[in-house]
Amino acid sequence: MEIEIRAPKNELEWEQYYDLRYRILRQPWNQPRGSERNEGDATGIHFALYENGNLKAIARLDFNEDKSAQVRFMAVESEIQRKGYGKQVMLAIERYCKANSVTEIVLHAREIALPFYESLGYQLVEKSHLLFNEIQHSLMKKSV
Ligand SMILES: CC(C)(COP(=O)(O)OP(=O)(O)OC[C@H]1O[C@@H](n2cnc3c(N)ncnc32)[C@H](O)[C@@H]1OP(=O)(O)O)[C@@H](O)C(=O)NCCC(=O)NCCS
């Protein structure tokens, strides 16, 4: 079994990347296609986990000011959640941060994902925004 974590590298891979983001993070709340993308996609660092060439999990990392970076759009293909793919992506992000002088990772976690990030050592800072009027997010952080 070959695992690769890297940015998508051709048109088809980019399509699959945004499609996974859409299906997991937008479609269940009836958001339109296109709503899964934003301006930060041009500057963010994209992480995609391929198992034997098949996309399984994704996340984006944005550099903030002051050696801080933010994880956004973390998603794992629906039928394979809780099998360690999300953790592998987060660990790859942490390695990338360490290699690039980032000392703090922050993120806004959905309520449902709090135990996932806690298991990886992220600490709850405070409740933050409500997405689509219903999904509570909480600011979390970890020193790396
Ligand atoms: C949240 C999400 C990214 C986690 O990725 P995942 O691949 O499912 O999680 P992993 O299997 O890597 O979990 C690693 C560890 O986190 C913890 N964990 C993960 N989900 C958990 C849950 N629902 N409850 C308790 N612990 C959990 C466990 O300790 C787990 O290890 P274990 O399975 O050996 O017990 C993924 O489930 C997902 O995409 N969910 C839907 C979209 C979403 O909410 N994205 C996050 C937006 S902030």
Ligand as a Chemical Component Dictionary entry (heavy atoms), coordinates in Angstrom:
data_LIG
# 
_chem_comp.id                   LIG 
_chem_comp.type                 NON-POLYMER 
_chem_comp.pdbx_formal_charge   0 
_chem_comp.three_letter_code    LIG 
# 
loop_
_chem_comp_atom.comp_id 
_chem_comp_atom.atom_id 
_chem_comp_atom.alt_atom_id 
_chem_comp_atom.type_symbol 
_chem_comp_atom.charge 
_chem_comp_atom.model_Cartn_x 
_chem_comp_atom.model_Cartn_y 
_chem_comp_atom.model_Cartn_z 
_chem_comp_atom.pdbx_ordinal 
LIG C1  C1  C 0 -12.828 14.948 11.473 1  
LIG C2  C2  C 0 -12.019 14.150 10.479 2  
LIG C3  C3  C 0 -11.116 15.091 9.647  3  
LIG C4  C4  C 0 -11.087 13.172 11.265 4  
LIG O1  O1  O 0 -10.338 12.361 10.384 5  
LIG P1  P1  P 0 -10.419 10.769 10.525 6  
LIG O2  O2  O 0 -9.550  10.161 9.480  7  
LIG O3  O3  O 0 -11.839 10.370 10.546 8  
LIG O4  O4  O 0 -9.798  10.562 11.983 9  
LIG P2  P2  P 0 -8.618  9.560  12.403 10 
LIG O5  O5  O 0 -9.029  8.170  12.129 11 
LIG O6  O6  O 0 -7.337  10.009 11.824 12 
LIG O7  O7  O 0 -8.629  9.804  14.002 13 
LIG C5  C5  C 0 -7.460  9.876  14.752 14 
LIG C6  C6  C 0 -7.822  9.864  16.212 15 
LIG O8  O8  O 0 -8.649  10.999 16.516 16 
LIG C7  C7  C 0 -9.627  10.618 17.513 17 
LIG N1  N1  N 0 -10.973 10.752 16.931 18 
LIG C8  C8  C 0 -11.297 10.968 15.635 19 
LIG N2  N2  N 0 -12.626 11.097 15.473 20 
LIG C9  C9  C 0 -13.139 10.952 16.702 21 
LIG C10 C10 C 0 -14.463 10.983 17.219 22 
LIG N3  N3  N 0 -15.525 11.211 16.417 23 
LIG N4  N4  N 0 -14.660 10.777 18.540 24 
LIG C11 C11 C 0 -13.615 10.558 19.363 25 
LIG N5  N5  N 0 -12.326 10.522 18.929 26 
LIG C12 C12 C 0 -12.097 10.728 17.633 27 
LIG C13 C13 C 0 -9.321  9.188  17.902 28 
LIG O9  O9  O 0 -8.396  9.217  18.952 29 
LIG C14 C14 C 0 -8.663  8.676  16.649 30 
LIG O10 O10 O 0 -7.864  7.582  16.870 31 
LIG P3  P3  P 0 -8.594  6.126  16.993 32 
LIG O11 O11 O 0 -9.542  6.003  15.816 33 
LIG O12 O12 O 0 -7.435  5.200  16.936 34 
LIG O13 O13 O 0 -9.307  6.147  18.300 35 
LIG C15 C15 C 0 -12.911 13.302 9.512  36 
LIG O14 O14 O 0 -13.672 12.386 10.270 37 
LIG C16 C16 C 0 -13.855 14.152 8.677  38 
LIG O15 O15 O 0 -13.512 14.549 7.565  39 
LIG N6  N6  N 0 -15.059 14.437 9.179  40 
LIG C17 C17 C 0 -16.060 15.189 8.448  41 
LIG C18 C18 C 0 -15.624 16.578 8.045  42 
LIG C19 C19 C 0 -15.143 17.399 9.202  43 
LIG O16 O16 O 0 -15.803 17.539 10.209 44 
LIG N7  N7  N 0 -13.932 17.986 9.029  45 
LIG C20 C20 C 0 -13.306 18.791 10.066 46 
LIG C21 C21 C 0 -13.708 20.191 9.908  47 
LIG S1  S1  S 0 -13.045 21.187 11.213 48 
# 
loop_
_chem_comp_bond.comp_id 
_chem_comp_bond.atom_id_1 
_chem_comp_bond.atom_id_2 
_chem_comp_bond.value_order 
_chem_comp_bond.pdbx_ordinal 
LIG C1  C2  SING 1  
LIG C2  C3  SING 2  
LIG C2  C4  SING 3  
LIG C2  C15 SING 4  
LIG C4  O1  SING 5  
LIG O1  P1  SING 6  
LIG P1  O2  DOUB 7  
LIG P1  O3  SING 8  
LIG P1  O4  SING 9  
LIG O4  P2  SING 10 
LIG P2  O5  DOUB 11 
LIG P2  O6  SING 12 
LIG P2  O7  SING 13 
LIG O7  C5  SING 14 
LIG C5  C6  SING 15 
LIG C6  O8  SING 16 
LIG C6  C14 SING 17 
LIG O8  C7  SING 18 
LIG C7  N1  SING 19 
LIG C7  C13 SING 20 
LIG N1  C8  SING 21 
LIG N1  C12 SING 22 
LIG C8  N2  DOUB 23 
LIG N2  C9  SING 24 
LIG C9  C10 SING 25 
LIG C9  C12 DOUB 26 
LIG C10 N3  SING 27 
LIG C10 N4  DOUB 28 
LIG N4  C11 SING 29 
LIG C11 N5  DOUB 30 
LIG N5  C12 SING 31 
LIG C13 O9  SING 32 
LIG C13 C14 SING 33 
LIG C14 O10 SING 34 
LIG O10 P3  SING 35 
LIG P3  O11 DOUB 36 
LIG P3  O12 SING 37 
LIG P3  O13 SING 38 
LIG C15 O14 SING 39 
LIG C15 C16 SING 40 
LIG C16 O15 DOUB 41 
LIG C16 N6  SING 42 
LIG N6  C17 SING 43 
LIG C17 C18 SING 44 
LIG C18 C19 SING 45 
LIG C19 O16 DOUB 46 
LIG C19 N7  SING 47 
LIG N7  C20 SING 48 
LIG C20 C21 SING 49 
LIG C21 S1  SING 50 
# 
